[in-house]
Amino acid sequence: MNDVYLESFVQRLCAEDDDIAEQGITIVERAGTLVVCGCVASEERRRLIGGRLAAELPDRIVRNELKVLPARPPDQVEELA
């Protein structure tokens, strides 16, 4: 795949794949390695995205640097006026 289209391919895959559906994923190429960056809600999603990208880009080295930031319930009830 041409490097010019690689970032848009990854962003589209992550946004449109039914199992992933993440829009905050980015990639950076460093010394021939694709570094996947962003935040996800669980370790399971982190592994899923890294594995899916590695499978879709078998001729590339993919390093998964996604960070897990689990969602928490709100601290207080929001009151609407």
Number of C-alpha atoms within 10 A of each C-alpha: 9 6 9 8 9 16 17 13 14 18 17 15 20 21 16 13 12 9 12 16 15 19 14 12 20 17 20 14 15 9 7 10 13 21 18 22 16 17 19 20 13 14 14 10 17 20 12 14 24 17 14 15 20 17 12 12 15 9 9 14 14 20 18 19 14 20 15 15 12 10 9 7 6 7 6 6 7 7 5 4 3
